[in-house]
Amino acid sequence: MKLAAFERRVGFEFALTFDTGERVTVDLEPLIGNYISTEELSTGEIDPDWGCLQFHEGNVDIEPITLYRYAMGSTTTTGASASAVAQPARQPDRHLPLSL
C-alpha cells in the first residue's frame, strides 16, 4: 500500500489517491498539526521509495498504512471503492416491538 498522488485543498485538507485506486479527501490536522504549520504544508511530497506523504524533505512523514487507515476512517470519500471501504458494513434492519 502506497500513496500514489495527493492534492492539497484548503488548510490541512488533502485529496489522497492510493495505489489501489481508492481516493479520499481528509483533514490531516489531527494527524500532523502538532508537527507542521499551515505555511509548511507546501513542502509536502511523496517519498518515491516508501510511498509515504512527507514534509520537510522527510523530517516529518506519515507511513502509508497509517495514512490509509486514518483517511479511510474519515467521512469524506470519493470513488466507488473508497466509499465501500470507508462505510461500515450494513446492519440488518431491526424492528422493535411497539409499546401500546
SULWOBEL-V961240 format. One record per residue. N is the residue number from 0. D_LAST is the distance of its C-alpha to the last C-alpha in Angstrom with 2 decimals. Layout:
# SULWOBEL-V961240
n->{N;N}
d_last->{D_LAST;D_LAST}
This chain:
# SULWOBEL-V961240
n->{0;1;2;3;4;5;6;7;8;9;10;11;12;13;14;15;16;17;18;19;20;21;22;23;24;25;26;27;28;29;30;31;32;33;34;35;36;37;38;39;40;41;42;43;44;45;46;47;48;49;50;51;52;53;54;55;56;57;58;59;60;61;62;63;64;65;66;67;68;69;70;71;72;73;74;75;76;77;78;79;80;81;82;83;84;85;86;87;88;89;90;91;92;93;94;95;96;97;98;99}
d_last->{54.43;56.29;55.75;57.50;57.26;55.76;55.78;55.26;53.09;52.45;52.80;51.71;49.84;51.37;50.88;51.58;52.56;52.83;55.23;52.31;51.83;48.60;48.44;46.42;46.76;46.13;46.92;49.31;49.69;47.56;49.73;53.18;52.95;54.61;57.56;58.17;58.33;57.44;61.19;61.74;59.16;61.93;63.60;60.83;62.04;61.26;63.36;65.04;65.21;61.86;59.70;58.20;57.71;60.36;61.71;65.11;66.84;64.58;64.49;60.72;58.86;55.47;55.57;54.26;51.53;50.31;50.36;48.51;45.75;45.37;45.46;42.99;40.55;40.68;38.41;41.09;42.53;44.46;45.48;43.50;44.37;43.79;40.30;39.47;40.78;39.28;35.67;33.50;32.76;29.79;26.81;24.75;21.50;18.59;15.23;12.54;9.43;6.34;3.81;0.00}
